[in-house]
C-alpha cells in the first residue's frame, strides 16, 4: 500500500531552515524543585494544569467577579511561527496552538506548532530567547501541534513530532540532550508536554491510527538516558496479555498523547490511554488492556500498579487519553474522569488502587445500557456496536462528549468545570485492513453528523458538584466548544474554545457571563493565571486548528454551512 501523500510525502521546508536560538540569558532563574512542583507558589504556573493533581485552579484573588469587567490587555505577542500558512497547505488540518503559558517567577515559557520554545518576561512580553527543534525534511505531521514543556531544576523538556524528547537550558535556550523514543517513519510521534517526577522525564507517543504499540517512557533528566519503557499494550507474557488474541498486541494502538497527572500521596503517575487499533473490536476480541483506560505507574520503575478501563473492546474511536482529575474530598482520595464516551466516572484511589464509586452520563449517550454498580464496567446495546461488515449508529460520535481539552476543579466549592460537545452522532462499519508500518490502520471509516437539536447548540460549558455528581449549571454555545478551562479563587471560570474567537469569563457559581473579548483567532490552548510583583495576570494563546477545525468541518457539512474561523497565533496577557 502506498503511503498517503497528505501524511508523509511533502517537505516541511520552513522548519528545516536554521534560526538563531539565543537572544539573552535569563538572570536569577529559580530552579524548579520537587518540593515546588508538589506545592507551587500561588503566583506561579509550573505544570500544564498548574498542579500535579491536574485541577487547573489558580488560588489568586485579585481578579474577582466584581472587577473582571475591567480586565484589559497587558501585552500581546505573535508567536511566529516562522513558517507561513502557505507552507502548511498539504497538512490534513491547520496547525493549532495548544500550549499553556507556564510561568516560573516572572519567566514565561510557551511552545508553538512548529516546535519552538519561547522564553519571555511574563509581565512585559519581552523575549529572552527562542529554541526550535528542526523536524526531518520529509515529515508532514498528522496533528501539527505541541502541548507545552515540562520544568525541572534549570531545564525544560519538550516532546516532538518526530518522536523525540529534547532538553533545553532554561536560562539560555541551549539544547542539552536529545533522546529518540521511536522511529517516526513507523507512525510514532508526540504532541504532549512531558511530566517530570523526581528527575524522571516521562513522555508518551501518539500514532494509534497507524497501529503503533503505545507506551510511556521515562528518561533521566540530567543525561537523557532511558530509565524504563512501559507499553500500554501488554505482550502475552505480561499481565493483561491474555486480553489480546494472537499477534494483535503488536499493533494494538493504545497511544498516550495527553500529559498525565501525578498522585503525590500514592506515588503514581496517572496516564490516559487511547483506543485500540484497528478501530473495530471484532478484529481483536477481548478487553484489550490497557486501551481506553487509565494506568497508574511508578515513576521510578515504570511498573503499572493499577488501572481502570472505561469501555473494554472499544469500537467508537473514543480515546480516553485525558487523565482523571485528582482531589481530596470529605476525607476521601478521589479520581474523577469525564470520559470521551460521555459518562462521568468517580473513582476511589485510596492506597493507590482504583475502585469504582459512581458514574452517570453527562451528555446523551445511547451505546451503554448502564455501568455495573460494583466494577463500573459498561454493558453495550448490540445494535450500537459496529462490526466487520456491520454498520452501527451511535451517539455521541467518535469525537465524544469531550475530547482532549482539560477540565478545571475548584476545591473550595467541590465543583468541576468542563467543556463538552453534544447533539452529534456517528456511524461506523468495519472492513478488513492489513498492517503496514506508517500507513493508516483503522479498519473503518467514521461518519459524524449533527442531530436536530444541534440547531439549538453543540458546545457547552458545564459545572458539576462532585459530591453529588449533579450538574449545577450549563452554558450553551451554538458552535462546538474546544476550550480547556481555568478556574480561579476569585470565583471565575475562563474559557475560549468556540469558533467565534471569543475568550470569556463566567461566574463560577451561576454560570453568568461577566466578561468577554473577541480575539484574533480561535482558542484551543489552556488559559493560565500568574502573579508578578503582586499583580495577577490571565494568559491565553490563540491558534485555531487540528481537531477543533476538523470537527467544525463535519458540523458544517451536516448543516450545509461554511464557518470561517480566524486562526490567530499570538499570546495574550490580561490584567486589571
SEDODREN-654645 format. One record per residue (C-alpha): x negated, y negated, z negated. Coordinates in steps of 0.02 Angstrom, whole numbers. Layout:
N
+--------+--------+--------+
|      X |      Y |      Z |
+--------+--------+--------+
|      X |      Y |      Z |
...
+--------+--------+--------+
This chain:
576
+--------+--------+--------+
|      X |      Y |      Z |
+--------+--------+--------+
|      0 |      0 |      0 |
|    -66 |   -172 |     46 |
|    -80 |   -300 |    -93 |
|     47 |   -438 |    -77 |
|    -37 |   -598 |    -22 |
|     53 |   -710 |   -144 |
|    -30 |   -620 |   -289 |
|   -211 |   -599 |   -246 |
|   -265 |   -640 |    -71 |
|   -285 |   -829 |    -64 |
|   -432 |   -927 |   -129 |
|   -406 |  -1036 |   -282 |
|   -530 |  -1160 |   -210 |
|   -503 |  -1306 |   -325 |
|   -555 |  -1204 |   -477 |
|   -717 |  -1143 |   -402 |
|   -800 |  -1314 |   -395 |
|   -909 |  -1359 |   -543 |
|   -861 |  -1502 |   -657 |
|   -952 |  -1591 |   -797 |
|   -907 |  -1513 |   -965 |
|   -977 |  -1636 |  -1091 |
|   -944 |  -1820 |  -1122 |
|   -985 |  -1848 |  -1306 |
|  -1021 |  -1740 |  -1457 |
|   -893 |  -1741 |  -1597 |
|   -973 |  -1802 |  -1758 |
|   -923 |  -1736 |  -1930 |
|   -819 |  -1592 |  -1862 |
|   -730 |  -1500 |  -2003 |
|   -766 |  -1312 |  -1994 |
|   -609 |  -1204 |  -1991 |
|   -623 |  -1075 |  -2130 |
|   -518 |   -925 |  -2178 |
|   -452 |  -1024 |  -2325 |
|   -397 |  -1170 |  -2215 |
|   -309 |  -1054 |  -2092 |
|   -218 |   -966 |  -2233 |
|   -164 |  -1132 |  -2313 |
|   -187 |  -1277 |  -2191 |
|   -183 |  -1457 |  -2250 |
|    -14 |  -1541 |  -2221 |
|    -84 |  -1658 |  -2089 |
|   -168 |  -1526 |  -1981 |
|   -103 |  -1404 |  -1850 |
|   -237 |  -1269 |  -1840 |
|   -141 |  -1122 |  -1763 |
|    -22 |  -1101 |  -1618 |
|    129 |  -1105 |  -1735 |
|     33 |  -1203 |  -1870 |
|     26 |  -1062 |  -1999 |
|    -14 |   -877 |  -1992 |
|    169 |   -836 |  -2028 |
|    224 |   -921 |  -1866 |
|    350 |  -1039 |  -1945 |
|    307 |  -1193 |  -1838 |
|    362 |  -1307 |  -1981 |
|    272 |  -1468 |  -2025 |
|    276 |  -1523 |  -2208 |
|    251 |  -1705 |  -2158 |
|    391 |  -1825 |  -2208 |
|    351 |  -1998 |  -2139 |
|    465 |  -1971 |  -1988 |
|    640 |  -1937 |  -2052 |
|    821 |  -1930 |  -1996 |
|    837 |  -2112 |  -2048 |
|    694 |  -2182 |  -1944 |
|    667 |  -2060 |  -1800 |
|    764 |  -2177 |  -1686 |
|    613 |  -2294 |  -1698 |
|    492 |  -2165 |  -1627 |
|    380 |  -2243 |  -1494 |
|    240 |  -2185 |  -1380 |
|     71 |  -2197 |  -1468 |
|    -27 |  -2137 |  -1316 |
|    -12 |  -2034 |  -1157 |
|   -145 |  -1945 |  -1055 |
|   -128 |  -1847 |   -891 |
|   -224 |  -1685 |   -913 |
|   -275 |  -1671 |   -731 |
|   -277 |  -1535 |   -681 |
|   -413 |  -1568 |   -553 |
|   -329 |  -1450 |   -430 |
|   -197 |  -1543 |   -329 |
|    -22 |  -1473 |   -322 |
|    -50 |  -1429 |   -139 |
|   -185 |  -1307 |   -194 |
|    -53 |  -1206 |   -286 |
|     60 |  -1184 |   -134 |
|     26 |   -997 |   -121 |
|     75 |   -961 |   -302 |
|    240 |   -875 |   -342 |
|    283 |  -1018 |   -460 |
|    219 |  -1190 |   -508 |
|     85 |  -1192 |   -645 |
|    150 |  -1232 |   -819 |
|     77 |  -1319 |   -970 |
|    118 |  -1204 |  -1116 |
|    -17 |  -1251 |  -1240 |
|     17 |  -1332 |  -1410 |
|    -89 |  -1480 |  -1465 |
|   -198 |  -1411 |  -1605 |
|   -267 |  -1544 |  -1723 |
|   -411 |  -1525 |  -1845 |
|   -446 |  -1682 |  -1949 |
|   -407 |  -1802 |  -1808 |
|   -479 |  -1697 |  -1665 |
|   -353 |  -1629 |  -1540 |
|   -381 |  -1478 |  -1428 |
|   -274 |  -1441 |  -1275 |
|   -285 |  -1313 |  -1135 |
|   -219 |  -1328 |   -957 |
|   -157 |  -1205 |   -824 |
|   -321 |  -1218 |   -729 |
|   -418 |  -1151 |   -879 |
|   -481 |  -1314 |   -952 |
|   -504 |  -1356 |  -1135 |
|   -492 |  -1542 |  -1175 |
|   -553 |  -1616 |  -1340 |
|   -476 |  -1784 |  -1387 |
|   -462 |  -1912 |  -1525 |
|   -290 |  -1867 |  -1591 |
|   -246 |  -2046 |  -1641 |
|   -301 |  -2136 |  -1483 |
|   -311 |  -2007 |  -1343 |
|   -493 |  -2048 |  -1308 |
|   -577 |  -1899 |  -1227 |
|   -727 |  -1816 |  -1312 |
|   -765 |  -1679 |  -1186 |
|   -692 |  -1555 |  -1062 |
|   -736 |  -1374 |  -1031 |
|   -673 |  -1273 |   -883 |
|   -683 |  -1086 |   -854 |
|   -709 |  -1050 |   -669 |
|   -599 |   -913 |   -600 |
|   -652 |   -792 |   -462 |
|   -627 |   -870 |   -291 |
|   -508 |   -735 |   -231 |
|   -385 |   -733 |   -376 |
|   -208 |   -801 |   -370 |
|   -130 |   -782 |   -543 |
|     47 |   -717 |   -560 |
|     78 |   -829 |   -710 |
|    -32 |   -984 |   -689 |
|    -37 |  -1047 |   -868 |
|   -135 |  -1046 |  -1031 |
|    -59 |  -1050 |  -1206 |
|   -200 |  -1128 |  -1305 |
|   -357 |  -1099 |  -1406 |
|   -398 |  -1023 |  -1574 |
|   -508 |  -1113 |  -1701 |
|   -639 |  -1032 |  -1812 |
|   -783 |  -1119 |  -1901 |
|   -863 |  -1232 |  -1769 |
|   -800 |  -1132 |  -1618 |
|   -650 |  -1124 |  -1502 |
|   -589 |   -967 |  -1413 |
|   -488 |   -958 |  -1252 |
|   -419 |   -808 |  -1157 |
|   -420 |   -824 |   -968 |
|   -326 |   -774 |   -811 |
|   -468 |   -658 |   -759 |
|   -451 |   -559 |   -923 |
|   -596 |   -634 |  -1019 |
|   -617 |   -715 |  -1190 |
|   -730 |   -868 |  -1194 |
|   -809 |   -950 |  -1347 |
|   -848 |  -1137 |  -1342 |
|   -938 |  -1252 |  -1463 |
|   -801 |  -1362 |  -1539 |
|   -917 |  -1512 |  -1555 |
|   -992 |  -1514 |  -1381 |
|   -887 |  -1406 |  -1264 |
|  -1037 |  -1295 |  -1225 |
|   -998 |  -1113 |  -1184 |
|  -1071 |   -996 |  -1315 |
|  -1019 |   -825 |  -1252 |
|   -901 |   -736 |  -1133 |
|   -827 |   -562 |  -1151 |
|   -731 |   -461 |  -1022 |
|   -576 |   -368 |  -1080 |
|   -537 |   -279 |   -915 |
|   -555 |   -293 |   -727 |
|   -430 |   -420 |   -662 |
|   -425 |   -329 |   -494 |
|   -327 |   -190 |   -580 |
|   -189 |   -310 |   -631 |
|   -255 |   -366 |   -800 |
|   -251 |   -550 |   -851 |
|   -224 |   -651 |  -1008 |
|   -124 |   -808 |  -1046 |
|   -106 |   -808 |  -1236 |
|   -200 |   -905 |  -1368 |
|   -315 |   -787 |  -1465 |
|   -287 |   -757 |  -1651 |
|   -436 |   -760 |  -1772 |
|   -436 |   -674 |  -1941 |
|   -593 |   -667 |  -2047 |
|   -710 |   -686 |  -1900 |
|   -623 |   -563 |  -1784 |
|   -556 |   -642 |  -1625 |
|   -403 |   -546 |  -1563 |
|   -327 |   -559 |  -1389 |
|   -206 |   -458 |  -1284 |
|   -180 |   -431 |  -1099 |
|    -40 |   -466 |   -976 |
|     -5 |   -360 |   -822 |
|    136 |   -242 |   -868 |
|    210 |   -275 |   -696 |
|     55 |   -191 |   -622 |
|     62 |    -33 |   -727 |
|    -84 |    -76 |   -841 |
|   -111 |     11 |  -1007 |
|    -87 |   -132 |  -1130 |
|   -200 |   -167 |  -1277 |
|   -257 |   -289 |  -1410 |
|   -445 |   -310 |  -1428 |
|   -549 |   -381 |  -1569 |
|   -715 |   -471 |  -1543 |
|   -849 |   -532 |  -1662 |
|   -829 |   -722 |  -1670 |
|  -1017 |   -750 |  -1678 |
|  -1080 |   -635 |  -1542 |
|   -931 |   -590 |  -1432 |
|   -964 |   -404 |  -1456 |
|   -810 |   -292 |  -1454 |
|   -764 |   -233 |  -1629 |
|   -615 |   -124 |  -1580 |
|   -487 |    -98 |  -1441 |
|   -312 |    -38 |  -1485 |
|   -198 |     23 |  -1346 |
|    -12 |    -11 |  -1358 |
|     18 |    148 |  -1256 |
|    -48 |    297 |  -1356 |
|   -136 |    442 |  -1272 |
|    -70 |    620 |  -1300 |
|   -195 |    645 |  -1443 |
|   -137 |    490 |  -1537 |
|     16 |    460 |  -1646 |
|    162 |    418 |  -1532 |
|     81 |    502 |  -1382 |
|    221 |    630 |  -1377 |
|    342 |    491 |  -1328 |
|    263 |    484 |  -1153 |
|    287 |    631 |  -1032 |
|    142 |    693 |   -926 |
|     20 |    558 |   -872 |
|    145 |    413 |   -885 |
|     47 |    342 |  -1032 |
|    -97 |    297 |   -915 |
|     10 |    166 |   -826 |
|    137 |    131 |   -962 |
|    133 |    -59 |   -968 |
|    154 |   -125 |  -1144 |
|     70 |   -292 |  -1113 |
|     33 |   -414 |  -1255 |
|     47 |   -593 |  -1192 |
|    103 |   -700 |  -1340 |
|     -6 |   -741 |  -1491 |
|     25 |   -633 |  -1643 |
|     62 |   -687 |  -1821 |
|    -36 |   -632 |  -1973 |
|     38 |   -562 |  -2133 |
|    -88 |   -627 |  -2260 |
|    -15 |   -532 |  -2408 |
|    -21 |   -362 |  -2321 |
|   -173 |   -397 |  -2212 |
|    -86 |   -354 |  -2049 |
|    -87 |   -441 |  -1881 |
|     86 |   -431 |  -1803 |
|     86 |   -417 |  -1613 |
|    236 |   -403 |  -1499 |
|    228 |   -275 |  -1359 |
|    309 |   -293 |  -1188 |
|    416 |   -175 |  -1087 |
|    360 |     -9 |  -1014 |
|    310 |     24 |   -834 |
|    392 |     63 |   -718 |
|    546 |    -33 |   -773 |
|    671 |    111 |   -759 |
|    671 |    228 |   -909 |
|    714 |    393 |   -824 |
|    544 |    384 |   -738 |
|    463 |    404 |   -910 |
|    587 |    496 |  -1027 |
|    557 |    467 |  -1212 |
|    547 |    323 |  -1335 |
|    387 |    258 |  -1252 |
|    298 |    191 |  -1405 |
|    245 |     55 |  -1437 |
|    332 |    -39 |  -1297 |
|    474 |   -162 |  -1334 |
|    418 |   -168 |  -1514 |
|    307 |   -249 |  -1644 |
|    147 |   -170 |  -1707 |
|     59 |   -216 |  -1869 |
|   -127 |   -182 |  -1858 |
|   -278 |   -203 |  -1971 |
|   -384 |   -346 |  -1901 |
|   -544 |   -264 |  -1966 |
|   -520 |    -95 |  -1882 |
|   -379 |   -117 |  -1756 |
|   -285 |     29 |  -1835 |
|    -96 |     21 |  -1813 |
|    -21 |     30 |  -1988 |
|    163 |      1 |  -1949 |
|    281 |    -29 |  -1805 |
|    461 |    -66 |  -1762 |
|    540 |    -34 |  -1592 |
|    688 |   -142 |  -1540 |
|    753 |    -36 |  -1396 |
|    670 |    132 |  -1354 |
|    651 |    185 |  -1172 |
|    691 |     11 |  -1110 |
|    768 |    -14 |   -938 |
|    803 |   -200 |   -928 |
|    632 |   -288 |   -923 |
|    665 |   -355 |  -1097 |
|    487 |   -393 |  -1153 |
|    478 |   -406 |  -1343 |
|    310 |   -495 |  -1349 |
|    356 |   -633 |  -1472 |
|    302 |   -577 |  -1647 |
|    426 |   -588 |  -1791 |
|    427 |   -746 |  -1895 |
|    365 |   -705 |  -2070 |
|    439 |   -778 |  -2229 |
|    467 |   -752 |  -2414 |
|    649 |   -774 |  -2463 |
|    734 |   -738 |  -2630 |
|    587 |   -632 |  -2686 |
|    580 |   -527 |  -2526 |
|    447 |   -522 |  -2392 |
|    539 |   -531 |  -2226 |
|    502 |   -522 |  -2041 |
|    640 |   -595 |  -1932 |
|    646 |   -568 |  -1746 |
|    767 |   -640 |  -1618 |
|    737 |   -508 |  -1486 |
|    743 |   -538 |  -1299 |
|    877 |   -403 |  -1295 |
|    999 |   -526 |  -1376 |
|   1002 |   -459 |  -1555 |
|    931 |   -527 |  -1718 |
|    829 |   -406 |  -1823 |
|    800 |   -441 |  -2008 |
|    660 |   -328 |  -2072 |
|    580 |   -295 |  -2241 |
|    389 |   -296 |  -2232 |
|    353 |   -256 |  -2415 |
|    191 |   -160 |  -2435 |
|    150 |   -179 |  -2251 |
|    287 |    -63 |  -2187 |
|    434 |   -119 |  -2080 |
|    607 |    -65 |  -2134 |
|    772 |   -121 |  -2061 |
|    889 |   -232 |  -2163 |
|   1017 |   -305 |  -2043 |
|   1049 |   -353 |  -1863 |
|   1179 |   -434 |  -1752 |
|   1191 |   -515 |  -1580 |
|   1152 |   -700 |  -1561 |
|   1209 |   -708 |  -1379 |
|   1332 |   -599 |  -1284 |
|   1255 |   -428 |  -1252 |
|   1352 |   -281 |  -1177 |
|   1219 |   -144 |  -1174 |
|   1215 |    -92 |  -1358 |
|   1363 |    -15 |  -1447 |
|   1277 |    -61 |  -1610 |
|   1124 |    -33 |  -1719 |
|   1101 |    111 |  -1840 |
|   1127 |     34 |  -2013 |
|    976 |    126 |  -2085 |
|    848 |    126 |  -1945 |
|    906 |    -18 |  -1834 |
|    894 |     97 |  -1682 |
|   1020 |     45 |  -1547 |
|   1141 |    157 |  -1455 |
|   1172 |    119 |  -1271 |
|   1326 |    116 |  -1160 |
|   1284 |    241 |  -1023 |
|   1359 |    135 |   -885 |
|   1244 |    -10 |   -934 |
|   1084 |     92 |   -915 |
|   1009 |     86 |   -739 |
|    926 |    240 |   -668 |
|    839 |    304 |   -514 |
|    970 |    283 |   -378 |
|   1095 |    221 |   -508 |
|   1143 |     37 |   -513 |
|   1198 |    -41 |   -678 |
|   1256 |   -215 |   -725 |
|   1208 |   -286 |   -895 |
|   1211 |   -444 |  -1000 |
|   1102 |   -539 |  -1033 |
|    995 |   -524 |   -878 |
|    812 |   -473 |   -880 |
|    771 |   -649 |   -943 |
|    857 |   -604 |  -1107 |
|    939 |   -709 |  -1241 |
|    769 |   -788 |  -1273 |
|    604 |   -772 |  -1183 |
|    431 |   -819 |  -1247 |
|    463 |   -996 |  -1318 |
|    438 |   -992 |  -1506 |
|    567 |  -1024 |  -1641 |
|    540 |  -1128 |  -1799 |
|    587 |  -1095 |  -1980 |
|    619 |  -1220 |  -2120 |
|    579 |  -1126 |  -2283 |
|    668 |  -1255 |  -2391 |
|    837 |  -1226 |  -2310 |
|    804 |  -1046 |  -2253 |
|    856 |  -1099 |  -2078 |
|    782 |  -1035 |  -1916 |
|    798 |  -1139 |  -1757 |
|    785 |  -1058 |  -1585 |
|    807 |  -1100 |  -1402 |
|    919 |   -975 |  -1312 |
|    998 |   -945 |  -1142 |
|   1166 |   -863 |  -1119 |
|   1303 |   -840 |   -988 |
|   1187 |   -749 |   -868 |
|   1189 |   -564 |   -822 |
|   1092 |   -449 |   -708 |
|   1086 |   -283 |   -619 |
|    953 |   -155 |   -575 |
|    935 |      8 |   -481 |
|    782 |    119 |   -488 |
|    680 |    177 |   -340 |
|    529 |    292 |   -343 |
|    364 |    197 |   -341 |
|    184 |    257 |   -326 |
|     49 |    181 |   -436 |
|    -94 |     87 |   -354 |
|   -212 |    -22 |   -458 |
|   -174 |   -207 |   -444 |
|    -10 |   -181 |   -350 |
|    164 |   -212 |   -420 |
|    228 |    -57 |   -511 |
|    408 |    -98 |   -551 |
|    517 |     44 |   -488 |
|    662 |    -76 |   -470 |
|    717 |   -242 |   -406 |
|    808 |   -352 |   -530 |
|    955 |   -464 |   -490 |
|   1014 |   -606 |   -600 |
|   1171 |   -712 |   -588 |
|   1261 |   -842 |   -694 |
|   1432 |   -798 |   -762 |
|   1589 |   -905 |   -751 |
|   1551 |   -976 |   -924 |
|   1385 |  -1042 |   -858 |
|   1484 |  -1188 |   -786 |
|   1501 |  -1246 |   -968 |
|   1322 |  -1212 |  -1023 |
|   1174 |  -1095 |  -1006 |
|   1043 |  -1159 |  -1127 |
|   1070 |  -1193 |  -1312 |
|    981 |  -1235 |  -1473 |
|   1042 |  -1129 |  -1618 |
|   1019 |  -1143 |  -1808 |
|   1037 |   -985 |  -1914 |
|   1048 |   -957 |  -2102 |
|    925 |   -815 |  -2131 |
|   1002 |   -768 |  -2298 |
|   1169 |   -725 |  -2220 |
|   1122 |   -708 |  -2035 |
|   1262 |   -829 |  -1996 |
|   1248 |   -965 |  -1866 |
|   1254 |  -1141 |  -1940 |
|   1269 |  -1238 |  -1777 |
|   1236 |  -1234 |  -1591 |
|   1199 |  -1373 |  -1467 |
|   1235 |  -1328 |  -1285 |
|   1148 |  -1387 |  -1128 |
|   1213 |  -1373 |   -950 |
|   1039 |  -1319 |   -896 |
|    934 |  -1174 |   -960 |
|    829 |  -1207 |  -1114 |
|    646 |  -1153 |  -1113 |
|    587 |  -1260 |  -1258 |
|    479 |  -1199 |  -1404 |
|    543 |  -1278 |  -1566 |
|    463 |  -1387 |  -1700 |
|    540 |  -1407 |  -1873 |
|    486 |  -1543 |  -1996 |
|    510 |  -1577 |  -2180 |
|    587 |  -1742 |  -2129 |
|    744 |  -1645 |  -2085 |
|    714 |  -1644 |  -1898 |
|    706 |  -1519 |  -1755 |
|    610 |  -1567 |  -1596 |
|    631 |  -1476 |  -1431 |
|    611 |  -1500 |  -1244 |
|    644 |  -1357 |  -1125 |
|    781 |  -1424 |  -1011 |
|    763 |  -1468 |   -827 |
|    818 |  -1647 |   -855 |
|    644 |  -1677 |   -930 |
|    714 |  -1738 |  -1096 |
|    624 |  -1725 |  -1264 |
|    747 |  -1728 |  -1408 |
|    756 |  -1736 |  -1598 |
|    905 |  -1663 |  -1690 |
|    968 |  -1670 |  -1869 |
|    915 |  -1503 |  -1943 |
|   1071 |  -1489 |  -2050 |
|   1205 |  -1539 |  -1925 |
|   1130 |  -1523 |  -1751 |
|   1171 |  -1706 |  -1714 |
|   1060 |  -1787 |  -1582 |
|    958 |  -1925 |  -1665 |
|    828 |  -1972 |  -1533 |
|    785 |  -1929 |  -1353 |
|    667 |  -1985 |  -1217 |
|    657 |  -1943 |  -1033 |
|    481 |  -1882 |   -992 |
|    376 |  -1873 |   -835 |
|    411 |  -1687 |   -819 |
|    498 |  -1539 |   -897 |
|    430 |  -1469 |  -1061 |
|    390 |  -1287 |  -1095 |
|    248 |  -1321 |  -1217 |
|    266 |  -1312 |  -1407 |
|    283 |  -1481 |  -1494 |
|    169 |  -1507 |  -1645 |
|    153 |  -1635 |  -1784 |
|     -3 |  -1700 |  -1870 |
|    -69 |  -1843 |  -1976 |
|   -217 |  -1959 |  -1953 |
|   -260 |  -2093 |  -2083 |
|    -92 |  -2069 |  -2168 |
|     12 |  -2089 |  -2009 |
|    122 |  -1948 |  -1941 |
|    124 |  -1908 |  -1756 |
|    227 |  -1794 |  -1643 |
|    137 |  -1720 |  -1492 |
|    203 |  -1626 |  -1340 |
|    140 |  -1591 |  -1164 |
|    244 |  -1596 |  -1005 |
|    212 |  -1472 |   -866 |
|    361 |  -1377 |   -796 |
|    334 |  -1214 |   -703 |
|    314 |  -1024 |   -706 |
|    460 |   -932 |   -791 |
|    567 |  -1084 |   -825 |
|    552 |  -1132 |   -642 |
|    593 |   -956 |   -584 |
|    744 |   -941 |   -698 |
|    813 |  -1107 |   -637 |
|    794 |  -1043 |   -460 |
|    906 |   -894 |   -499 |
|   1034 |  -1007 |   -579 |
|   1032 |  -1125 |   -430 |
|   1054 |   -981 |   -308 |
|   1202 |   -914 |   -407 |
|   1286 |  -1083 |   -418 |
|   1243 |  -1142 |   -244 |
|   1150 |  -1296 |   -306 |
|    974 |  -1364 |   -299 |
|    893 |  -1431 |   -457 |
|    737 |  -1536 |   -436 |
|    634 |  -1539 |   -596 |
|    480 |  -1652 |   -608 |
|    325 |  -1554 |   -653 |
|    235 |  -1683 |   -758 |
|     69 |  -1631 |   -833 |
|     21 |  -1750 |   -973 |
|      1 |  -1758 |  -1161 |
|    122 |  -1871 |  -1253 |
|     98 |  -1926 |  -1433 |
|    233 |  -2021 |  -1529 |
|    234 |  -2116 |  -1693 |
|    339 |  -2244 |  -1786 |
+--------+--------+--------+
